[in-house]
Amino acid sequence: MEAPSMLAFACNQTFFGFKPEDQVQLHDHIFELIWAGDGRWDWDTVYNLPIQIRNYWVKKINAINDASSKSKK
């Protein structure tokens, strides 16, 4: 029995991960959480957070920053 031909498995994508535009958002979120966390979180922890939780914290931090900048005006 022969191995299946690689032509049978032709696929346009070789990596089933983030699109390039999604990678930018991911790294923006990682940076924002680490920066705002003042060293409380490391890169690995933030990277491995479930997406919903990471988005929650980014929104929370952005809301705090918006409220802080409005109070300074």
PDB file of N, CA, C and O in Angstrom:
ATOM      1  N   MET A   1       0.843  -1.179   0.000  1.00  0.00           N
ATOM      2  CA  MET A   1       0.000   0.000   0.000  1.00  0.00           C
ATOM      3  C   MET A   1       0.884   1.237   0.000  1.00  0.00           C
ATOM      4  O   MET A   1       1.785   1.371   0.829  1.00  0.00           O
ATOM      5  N   GLU A   2       0.622   2.125  -0.924  1.00  0.00           N
ATOM      6  CA  GLU A   2       1.405   3.348  -1.045  1.00  0.00           C
ATOM      7  C   GLU A   2       0.806   4.464  -0.203  1.00  0.00           C
ATOM      8  O   GLU A   2      -0.382   4.465   0.118  1.00  0.00           O
ATOM      9  N   ALA A   3       1.664   5.408   0.143  1.00  0.00           N
ATOM     10  CA  ALA A   3       1.195   6.605   0.836  1.00  0.00           C
ATOM     11  C   ALA A   3       0.373   7.432  -0.148  1.00  0.00           C
ATOM     12  O   ALA A   3       0.661   7.425  -1.344  1.00  0.00           O
ATOM     13  N   PRO A   4      -0.635   8.137   0.330  1.00  0.00           N
ATOM     14  CA  PRO A   4      -1.444   8.955  -0.576  1.00  0.00           C
ATOM     15  C   PRO A   4      -0.594  10.054  -1.209  1.00  0.00           C
ATOM     16  O   PRO A   4       0.347  10.563  -0.601  1.00  0.00           O
ATOM     17  N   SER A   5      -0.939  10.395  -2.407  1.00  0.00           N
ATOM     18  CA  SER A   5      -0.243  11.453  -3.113  1.00  0.00           C
ATOM     19  C   SER A   5      -0.486  12.790  -2.410  1.00  0.00           C
ATOM     20  O   SER A   5      -1.587  13.062  -1.932  1.00  0.00           O
ATOM     21  N   MET A   6       0.544  13.607  -2.356  1.00  0.00           N
ATOM     22  CA  MET A   6       0.403  14.934  -1.733  1.00  0.00           C
ATOM     23  C   MET A   6      -0.553  15.818  -2.526  1.00  0.00           C
ATOM     24  O   MET A   6      -1.111  16.774  -1.986  1.00  0.00           O
ATOM     25  N   LEU A   7      -0.743  15.502  -3.805  1.00  0.00           N
ATOM     26  CA  LEU A   7      -1.677  16.286  -4.601  1.00  0.00           C
ATOM     27  C   LEU A   7      -3.110  16.134  -4.110  1.00  0.00           C
ATOM     28  O   LEU A   7      -3.944  17.017  -4.307  1.00  0.00           O
ATOM     29  N   ALA A   8      -3.384  15.004  -3.469  1.00  0.00           N
ATOM     30  CA  ALA A   8      -4.727  14.773  -2.952  1.00  0.00           C
ATOM     31  C   ALA A   8      -5.034  15.702  -1.780  1.00  0.00           C
ATOM     32  O   ALA A   8      -6.196  15.923  -1.439  1.00  0.00           O
ATOM     33  N   PHE A   9      -3.985  16.240  -1.169  1.00  0.00           N
ATOM     34  CA  PHE A   9      -4.166  17.093   0.008  1.00  0.00           C
ATOM     35  C   PHE A   9      -3.846  18.545  -0.294  1.00  0.00           C
ATOM     36  O   PHE A   9      -3.431  19.290   0.594  1.00  0.00           O
ATOM     37  N   ALA A  10      -4.034  18.945  -1.526  1.00  0.00           N
ATOM     38  CA  ALA A  10      -3.722  20.326  -1.909  1.00  0.00           C
ATOM     39  C   ALA A  10      -4.569  21.289  -1.086  1.00  0.00           C
ATOM     40  O   ALA A  10      -5.784  21.134  -0.960  1.00  0.00           O
ATOM     41  N   CYS A  11      -3.897  22.276  -0.538  1.00  0.00           N
ATOM     42  CA  CYS A  11      -4.573  23.245   0.328  1.00  0.00           C
ATOM     43  C   CYS A  11      -3.944  24.608   0.077  1.00  0.00           C
ATOM     44  O   CYS A  11      -2.723  24.721  -0.023  1.00  0.00           O
ATOM     45  N   ASN A  12      -4.751  25.614  -0.021  1.00  0.00           N
ATOM     46  CA  ASN A  12      -4.220  26.955  -0.243  1.00  0.00           C
ATOM     47  C   ASN A  12      -3.484  27.490   0.969  1.00  0.00           C
ATOM     48  O   ASN A  12      -2.492  28.204   0.828  1.00  0.00           O
ATOM     49  N   GLN A  13      -3.955  27.154   2.153  1.00  0.00           N
ATOM     50  CA  GLN A  13      -3.320  27.618   3.373  1.00  0.00           C
ATOM     51  C   GLN A  13      -2.474  26.502   3.955  1.00  0.00           C
ATOM     52  O   GLN A  13      -2.874  25.338   3.949  1.00  0.00           O
ATOM     53  N   THR A  14      -1.312  26.860   4.455  1.00  0.00           N
ATOM     54  CA  THR A  14      -0.475  25.873   5.125  1.00  0.00           C
ATOM     55  C   THR A  14      -0.550  26.032   6.633  1.00  0.00           C
ATOM     56  O   THR A  14      -0.096  25.156   7.367  1.00  0.00           O
ATOM     57  N   PHE A  15      -1.115  27.135   7.107  1.00  0.00           N
ATOM     58  CA  PHE A  15      -1.238  27.377   8.537  1.00  0.00           C
ATOM     59  C   PHE A  15      -2.662  27.797   8.829  1.00  0.00           C
ATOM     60  O   PHE A  15      -3.175  28.740   8.226  1.00  0.00           O
ATOM     61  N   PHE A  16      -3.292  27.109   9.738  1.00  0.00           N
ATOM     62  CA  PHE A  16      -4.690  27.390  10.058  1.00  0.00           C
ATOM     63  C   PHE A  16      -4.772  28.261  11.303  1.00  0.00           C
ATOM     64  O   PHE A  16      -5.406  27.883  12.288  1.00  0.00           O
ATOM     65  N   GLY A  17      -4.144  29.402  11.263  1.00  0.00           N
ATOM     66  CA  GLY A  17      -4.121  30.292  12.410  1.00  0.00           C
ATOM     67  C   GLY A  17      -4.705  31.645  12.071  1.00  0.00           C
ATOM     68  O   GLY A  17      -5.673  31.757  11.319  1.00  0.00           O
ATOM     69  N   PHE A  18      -4.102  32.660  12.634  1.00  0.00           N
ATOM     70  CA  PHE A  18      -4.577  34.015  12.441  1.00  0.00           C
ATOM     71  C   PHE A  18      -4.254  34.523  11.053  1.00  0.00           C
ATOM     72  O   PHE A  18      -3.243  34.158  10.453  1.00  0.00           O
ATOM     73  N   LYS A  19      -5.132  35.370  10.558  1.00  0.00           N
ATOM     74  CA  LYS A  19      -4.834  36.124   9.346  1.00  0.00           C
ATOM     75  C   LYS A  19      -3.857  37.226   9.748  1.00  0.00           C
ATOM     76  O   LYS A  19      -3.799  37.581  10.925  1.00  0.00           O
ATOM     77  N   PRO A  20      -3.092  37.774   8.812  1.00  0.00           N
ATOM     78  CA  PRO A  20      -2.135  38.829   9.172  1.00  0.00           C
ATOM     79  C   PRO A  20      -2.775  40.014   9.905  1.00  0.00           C
ATOM     80  O   PRO A  20      -2.185  40.547  10.845  1.00  0.00           O
ATOM     81  N   GLU A  21      -3.969  40.427   9.485  1.00  0.00           N
ATOM     82  CA  GLU A  21      -4.606  41.565  10.178  1.00  0.00           C
ATOM     83  C   GLU A  21      -5.046  41.190  11.593  1.00  0.00           C
ATOM     84  O   GLU A  21      -5.113  42.061  12.460  1.00  0.00           O
ATOM     85  N   ASP A  22      -5.345  39.927  11.842  1.00  0.00           N
ATOM     86  CA  ASP A  22      -5.705  39.486  13.193  1.00  0.00           C
ATOM     87  C   ASP A  22      -4.475  39.379  14.088  1.00  0.00           C
ATOM     88  O   ASP A  22      -4.570  39.567  15.301  1.00  0.00           O
ATOM     89  N   GLN A  23      -3.322  39.078  13.495  1.00  0.00           N
ATOM     90  CA  GLN A  23      -2.091  38.996  14.278  1.00  0.00           C
ATOM     91  C   GLN A  23      -1.731  40.355  14.855  1.00  0.00           C
ATOM     92  O   GLN A  23      -1.251  40.453  15.984  1.00  0.00           O
ATOM     93  N   VAL A  24      -1.967  41.398  14.074  1.00  0.00           N
ATOM     94  CA  VAL A  24      -1.686  42.756  14.561  1.00  0.00           C
ATOM     95  C   VAL A  24      -2.553  43.061  15.777  1.00  0.00           C
ATOM     96  O   VAL A  24      -2.059  43.586  16.775  1.00  0.00           O
ATOM     97  N   GLN A  25      -3.838  42.738  15.700  1.00  0.00           N
ATOM     98  CA  GLN A  25      -4.737  42.984  16.825  1.00  0.00           C
ATOM     99  C   GLN A  25      -4.323  42.171  18.041  1.00  0.00           C
ATOM    100  O   GLN A  25      -4.344  42.682  19.160  1.00  0.00           O
ATOM    101  N   LEU A  26      -3.949  40.917  17.840  1.00  0.00           N
ATOM    102  CA  LEU A  26      -3.496  40.075  18.952  1.00  0.00           C
ATOM    103  C   LEU A  26      -2.309  40.708  19.656  1.00  0.00           C
ATOM    104  O   LEU A  26      -2.296  40.806  20.883  1.00  0.00           O
ATOM    105  N   HIS A  27      -1.321  41.133  18.901  1.00  0.00           N
ATOM    106  CA  HIS A  27      -0.124  41.706  19.514  1.00  0.00           C
ATOM    107  C   HIS A  27      -0.400  43.077  20.119  1.00  0.00           C
ATOM    108  O   HIS A  27       0.248  43.456  21.095  1.00  0.00           O
ATOM    109  N   ASP A  28      -1.338  43.821  19.568  1.00  0.00           N
ATOM    110  CA  ASP A  28      -1.764  45.071  20.206  1.00  0.00           C
ATOM    111  C   ASP A  28      -2.380  44.780  21.564  1.00  0.00           C
ATOM    112  O   ASP A  28      -2.078  45.458  22.546  1.00  0.00           O
ATOM    113  N   HIS A  29      -3.240  43.776  21.619  1.00  0.00           N
ATOM    114  CA  HIS A  29      -3.869  43.402  22.894  1.00  0.00           C
ATOM    115  C   HIS A  29      -2.824  42.942  23.906  1.00  0.00           C
ATOM    116  O   HIS A  29      -2.875  43.335  25.072  1.00  0.00           O
ATOM    117  N   ILE A  30      -1.893  42.124  23.477  1.00  0.00           N
ATOM    118  CA  ILE A  30      -0.844  41.648  24.384  1.00  0.00           C
ATOM    119  C   ILE A  30      -0.062  42.830  24.935  1.00  0.00           C
ATOM    120  O   ILE A  30       0.174  42.914  26.140  1.00  0.00           O
ATOM    121  N   PHE A  31       0.337  43.739  24.063  1.00  0.00           N
ATOM    122  CA  PHE A  31       1.093  44.910  24.501  1.00  0.00           C
ATOM    123  C   PHE A  31       0.290  45.741  25.494  1.00  0.00           C
ATOM    124  O   PHE A  31       0.802  46.120  26.547  1.00  0.00           O
ATOM    125  N   GLU A  32      -0.976  46.025  25.159  1.00  0.00           N
ATOM    126  CA  GLU A  32      -1.805  46.859  26.038  1.00  0.00           C
ATOM    127  C   GLU A  32      -1.963  46.237  27.417  1.00  0.00           C
ATOM    128  O   GLU A  32      -1.878  46.937  28.426  1.00  0.00           O
ATOM    129  N   LEU A  33      -2.193  44.928  27.472  1.00  0.00           N
ATOM    130  CA  LEU A  33      -2.397  44.278  28.762  1.00  0.00           C
ATOM    131  C   LEU A  33      -1.112  44.237  29.578  1.00  0.00           C
ATOM    132  O   LEU A  33      -1.147  44.460  30.788  1.00  0.00           O
ATOM    133  N   ILE A  34       0.009  43.959  28.945  1.00  0.00           N
ATOM    134  CA  ILE A  34       1.271  43.930  29.682  1.00  0.00           C
ATOM    135  C   ILE A  34       1.654  45.328  30.145  1.00  0.00           C
ATOM    136  O   ILE A  34       2.100  45.512  31.277  1.00  0.00           O
ATOM    137  N   TRP A  35       1.476  46.324  29.259  1.00  0.00           N
ATOM    138  CA  TRP A  35       1.817  47.711  29.597  1.00  0.00           C
ATOM    139  C   TRP A  35       0.943  48.215  30.741  1.00  0.00           C
ATOM    140  O   TRP A  35       1.448  48.792  31.705  1.00  0.00           O
ATOM    141  N   ALA A  36      -0.353  48.002  30.637  1.00  0.00           N
ATOM    142  CA  ALA A  36      -1.271  48.480  31.670  1.00  0.00           C
ATOM    143  C   ALA A  36      -1.145  47.676  32.957  1.00  0.00           C
ATOM    144  O   ALA A  36      -1.466  48.176  34.035  1.00  0.00           O
ATOM    145  N   GLY A  37      -0.682  46.445  32.852  1.00  0.00           N
ATOM    146  CA  GLY A  37      -0.554  45.594  34.024  1.00  0.00           C
ATOM    147  C   GLY A  37       0.662  45.885  34.872  1.00  0.00           C
ATOM    148  O   GLY A  37       0.824  45.292  35.939  1.00  0.00           O
ATOM    149  N   ASP A  38       1.529  46.792  34.419  1.00  0.00           N
ATOM    150  CA  ASP A  38       2.743  47.162  35.168  1.00  0.00           C
ATOM    151  C   ASP A  38       3.535  45.942  35.625  1.00  0.00           C
ATOM    152  O   ASP A  38       4.011  45.890  36.759  1.00  0.00           O
ATOM    153  N   GLY A  39       3.671  44.968  34.741  1.00  0.00           N
ATOM    154  CA  GLY A  39       4.490  43.797  35.058  1.00  0.00           C
ATOM    155  C   GLY A  39       3.779  42.698  35.810  1.00  0.00           C
ATOM    156  O   GLY A  39       4.398  41.696  36.168  1.00  0.00           O
ATOM    157  N   ARG A  40       2.489  42.862  36.059  1.00  0.00           N
ATOM    158  CA  ARG A  40       1.754  41.823  36.785  1.00  0.00           C
ATOM    159  C   ARG A  40       1.488  40.608  35.909  1.00  0.00           C
ATOM    160  O   ARG A  40       1.346  39.493  36.411  1.00  0.00           O
ATOM    161  N   TRP A  41       1.419  40.827  34.589  1.00  0.00           N
ATOM    162  CA  TRP A  41       1.190  39.734  33.645  1.00  0.00           C
ATOM    163  C   TRP A  41       2.405  39.608  32.744  1.00  0.00           C
ATOM    164  O   TRP A  41       3.035  40.606  32.394  1.00  0.00           O
ATOM    165  N   ASP A  42       2.728  38.390  32.375  1.00  0.00           N
ATOM    166  CA  ASP A  42       3.808  38.209  31.412  1.00  0.00           C
ATOM    167  C   ASP A  42       3.226  37.873  30.041  1.00  0.00           C
ATOM    168  O   ASP A  42       2.034  37.594  29.914  1.00  0.00           O
ATOM    169  N   TRP A  43       4.076  37.902  29.024  1.00  0.00           N
ATOM    170  CA  TRP A  43       3.639  37.703  27.647  1.00  0.00           C
ATOM    171  C   TRP A  43       2.954  36.365  27.471  1.00  0.00           C
ATOM    172  O   TRP A  43       1.906  36.290  26.830  1.00  0.00           O
ATOM    173  N   ASP A  44       3.521  35.310  28.024  1.00  0.00           N
ATOM    174  CA  ASP A  44       2.979  33.961  27.856  1.00  0.00           C
ATOM    175  C   ASP A  44       1.578  33.844  28.447  1.00  0.00           C
ATOM    176  O   ASP A  44       0.699  33.225  27.848  1.00  0.00           O
ATOM    177  N   THR A  45       1.370  34.432  29.610  1.00  0.00           N
ATOM    178  CA  THR A  45       0.053  34.379  30.251  1.00  0.00           C
ATOM    179  C   THR A  45      -0.989  35.084  29.405  1.00  0.00           C
ATOM    180  O   THR A  45      -2.073  34.548  29.179  1.00  0.00           O
ATOM    181  N   VAL A  46      -0.672  36.278  28.937  1.00  0.00           N
ATOM    182  CA  VAL A  46      -1.623  37.049  28.139  1.00  0.00           C
ATOM    183  C   VAL A  46      -1.893  36.359  26.802  1.00  0.00           C
ATOM    184  O   VAL A  46      -3.035  36.312  26.345  1.00  0.00           O
ATOM    185  N   TYR A  47      -0.853  35.830  26.184  1.00  0.00           N
ATOM    186  CA  TYR A  47      -1.011  35.160  24.891  1.00  0.00           C
ATOM    187  C   TYR A  47      -1.939  33.952  24.999  1.00  0.00           C
ATOM    188  O   TYR A  47      -2.713  33.676  24.082  1.00  0.00           O
ATOM    189  N   ASN A  48      -1.862  33.241  26.105  1.00  0.00           N
ATOM    190  CA  ASN A  48      -2.653  32.021  26.280  1.00  0.00           C
ATOM    191  C   ASN A  48      -4.017  32.247  26.930  1.00  0.00           C
ATOM    192  O   ASN A  48      -4.751  31.289  27.167  1.00  0.00           O
ATOM    193  N   LEU A  49      -4.362  33.497  27.218  1.00  0.00           N
ATOM    194  CA  LEU A  49      -5.702  33.777  27.731  1.00  0.00           C
ATOM    195  C   LEU A  49      -6.738  33.442  26.664  1.00  0.00           C
ATOM    196  O   LEU A  49      -6.497  33.668  25.478  1.00  0.00           O
ATOM    197  N   PRO A  50      -7.872  32.914  27.063  1.00  0.00           N
ATOM    198  CA  PRO A  50      -8.943  32.745  26.070  1.00  0.00           C
ATOM    199  C   PRO A  50      -9.307  34.099  25.466  1.00  0.00           C
ATOM    200  O   PRO A  50      -9.251  35.125  26.144  1.00  0.00           O
ATOM    201  N   ILE A  51      -9.673  34.094  24.210  1.00  0.00           N
ATOM    202  CA  ILE A  51      -9.924  35.339  23.471  1.00  0.00           C
ATOM    203  C   ILE A  51     -10.962  36.206  24.156  1.00  0.00           C
ATOM    204  O   ILE A  51     -10.783  37.420  24.254  1.00  0.00           O
ATOM    205  N   GLN A  52     -12.050  35.603  24.635  1.00  0.00           N
ATOM    206  CA  GLN A  52     -13.112  36.394  25.270  1.00  0.00           C
ATOM    207  C   GLN A  52     -12.598  37.100  26.523  1.00  0.00           C
ATOM    208  O   GLN A  52     -12.960  38.249  26.777  1.00  0.00           O
ATOM    209  N   ILE A  53     -11.774  36.436  27.293  1.00  0.00           N
ATOM    210  CA  ILE A  53     -11.250  37.041  28.523  1.00  0.00           C
ATOM    211  C   ILE A  53     -10.249  38.135  28.177  1.00  0.00           C
ATOM    212  O   ILE A  53     -10.252  39.200  28.794  1.00  0.00           O
ATOM    213  N   ARG A  54      -9.396  37.877  27.196  1.00  0.00           N
ATOM    214  CA  ARG A  54      -8.423  38.896  26.779  1.00  0.00           C
ATOM    215  C   ARG A  54      -9.152  40.133  26.262  1.00  0.00           C
ATOM    216  O   ARG A  54      -8.769  41.254  26.595  1.00  0.00           O
ATOM    217  N   ASN A  55     -10.196  39.950  25.455  1.00  0.00           N
ATOM    218  CA  ASN A  55     -10.977  41.092  24.954  1.00  0.00           C
ATOM    219  C   ASN A  55     -11.654  41.841  26.092  1.00  0.00           C
ATOM    220  O   ASN A  55     -11.720  43.070  26.075  1.00  0.00           O
ATOM    221  N   TYR A  56     -12.158  41.107  27.083  1.00  0.00           N
ATOM    222  CA  TYR A  56     -12.788  41.736  28.246  1.00  0.00           C
ATOM    223  C   TYR A  56     -11.798  42.679  28.936  1.00  0.00           C
ATOM    224  O   TYR A  56     -12.131  43.829  29.224  1.00  0.00           O
ATOM    225  N   TRP A  57     -10.583  42.193  29.202  1.00  0.00           N
ATOM    226  CA  TRP A  57      -9.602  43.004  29.911  1.00  0.00           C
ATOM    227  C   TRP A  57      -9.144  44.198  29.080  1.00  0.00           C
ATOM    228  O   TRP A  57      -8.924  45.278  29.627  1.00  0.00           O
ATOM    229  N   VAL A  58      -9.000  44.023  27.783  1.00  0.00           N
ATOM    230  CA  VAL A  58      -8.612  45.151  26.931  1.00  0.00           C
ATOM    231  C   VAL A  58      -9.694  46.224  26.967  1.00  0.00           C
ATOM    232  O   VAL A  58      -9.380  47.407  27.096  1.00  0.00           O
ATOM    233  N   LYS A  59     -10.968  45.831  26.854  1.00  0.00           N
ATOM    234  CA  LYS A  59     -12.066  46.802  26.915  1.00  0.00           C
ATOM    235  C   LYS A  59     -12.105  47.497  28.268  1.00  0.00           C
ATOM    236  O   LYS A  59     -12.327  48.706  28.341  1.00  0.00           O
ATOM    237  N   LYS A  60     -11.892  46.749  29.328  1.00  0.00           N
ATOM    238  CA  LYS A  60     -11.908  47.306  30.684  1.00  0.00           C
ATOM    239  C   LYS A  60     -10.788  48.345  30.850  1.00  0.00           C
ATOM    240  O   LYS A  60     -11.017  49.434  31.377  1.00  0.00           O
ATOM    241  N   ILE A  61      -9.602  48.003  30.405  1.00  0.00           N
ATOM    242  CA  ILE A  61      -8.464  48.926  30.517  1.00  0.00           C
ATOM    243  C   ILE A  61      -8.678  50.161  29.654  1.00  0.00           C
ATOM    244  O   ILE A  61      -8.363  51.273  30.078  1.00  0.00           O
ATOM    245  N   ASN A  62      -9.213  49.979  28.446  1.00  0.00           N
ATOM    246  CA  ASN A  62      -9.494  51.132  27.584  1.00  0.00           C
ATOM    247  C   ASN A  62     -10.545  52.043  28.199  1.00  0.00           C
ATOM    248  O   ASN A  62     -10.440  53.264  28.090  1.00  0.00           O
ATOM    249  N   ALA A  63     -11.559  51.468  28.846  1.00  0.00           N
ATOM    250  CA  ALA A  63     -12.586  52.277  29.513  1.00  0.00           C
ATOM    251  C   ALA A  63     -11.979  53.070  30.672  1.00  0.00           C
ATOM    252  O   ALA A  63     -12.322  54.237  30.866  1.00  0.00           O
ATOM    253  N   ILE A  64     -11.105  52.465  31.422  1.00  0.00           N
ATOM    254  CA  ILE A  64     -10.440  53.151  32.532  1.00  0.00           C
ATOM    255  C   ILE A  64      -9.586  54.296  31.995  1.00  0.00           C
ATOM    256  O   ILE A  64      -9.598  55.399  32.544  1.00  0.00           O
ATOM    257  N   ASN A  65      -8.841  54.028  30.915  1.00  0.00           N
ATOM    258  CA  ASN A  65      -7.997  55.074  30.323  1.00  0.00           C
ATOM    259  C   ASN A  65      -8.832  56.213  29.760  1.00  0.00           C
ATOM    260  O   ASN A  65      -8.450  57.376  29.887  1.00  0.00           O
ATOM    261  N   ASP A  66      -9.966  55.900  29.138  1.00  0.00           N
ATOM    262  CA  ASP A  66     -10.847  56.939  28.614  1.00  0.00           C
ATOM    263  C   ASP A  66     -11.408  57.802  29.743  1.00  0.00           C
ATOM    264  O   ASP A  66     -11.442  59.028  29.636  1.00  0.00           O
ATOM    265  N   ALA A  67     -11.846  57.162  30.815  1.00  0.00           N
ATOM    266  CA  ALA A  67     -12.387  57.898  31.968  1.00  0.00           C
ATOM    267  C   ALA A  67     -11.311  58.776  32.597  1.00  0.00           C
ATOM    268  O   ALA A  67     -11.588  59.897  33.022  1.00  0.00           O
ATOM    269  N   SER A  68     -10.101  58.270  32.654  1.00  0.00           N
ATOM    270  CA  SER A  68      -8.982  59.026  33.236  1.00  0.00           C
ATOM    271  C   SER A  68      -8.637  60.237  32.366  1.00  0.00           C
ATOM    272  O   SER A  68      -8.389  61.329  32.879  1.00  0.00           O
ATOM    273  N   SER A  69      -8.622  60.034  31.046  1.00  0.00           N
ATOM    274  CA  SER A  69      -8.278  61.161  30.170  1.00  0.00           C
ATOM    275  C   SER A  69      -9.388  62.225  30.159  1.00  0.00           C
ATOM    276  O   SER A  69      -9.097  63.412  30.012  1.00  0.00           O
ATOM    277  N   LYS A  70     -10.652  61.813  30.312  1.00  0.00           N
ATOM    278  CA  LYS A  70     -11.749  62.781  30.359  1.00  0.00           C
ATOM    279  C   LYS A  70     -11.713  63.591  31.645  1.00  0.00           C
ATOM    280  O   LYS A  70     -12.050  64.775  31.647  1.00  0.00           O
ATOM    281  N   SER A  71     -11.302  62.950  32.745  1.00  0.00           N
ATOM    282  CA  SER A  71     -11.269  63.667  34.025  1.00  0.00           C
ATOM    283  C   SER A  71     -10.111  64.666  34.070  1.00  0.00           C
ATOM    284  O   SER A  71     -10.155  65.625  34.841  1.00  0.00           O
ATOM    285  N   LYS A  72      -9.101  64.458  33.271  1.00  0.00           N
ATOM    286  CA  LYS A  72      -7.956  65.378  33.234  1.00  0.00           C
ATOM    287  C   LYS A  72      -8.264  66.636  32.436  1.00  0.00           C
ATOM    288  O   LYS A  72      -7.576  67.644  32.594  1.00  0.00           O
ATOM    289  N   LYS A  73      -9.281  66.600  31.584  1.00  0.00           N
ATOM    290  CA  LYS A  73      -9.610  67.762  30.740  1.00  0.00           C
ATOM    291  C   LYS A  73     -10.339  68.817  31.496  1.00  0.00           C
ATOM    292  O   LYS A  73     -10.686  69.854  30.930  1.00  0.00           O
TER     293      LYS A  73
END
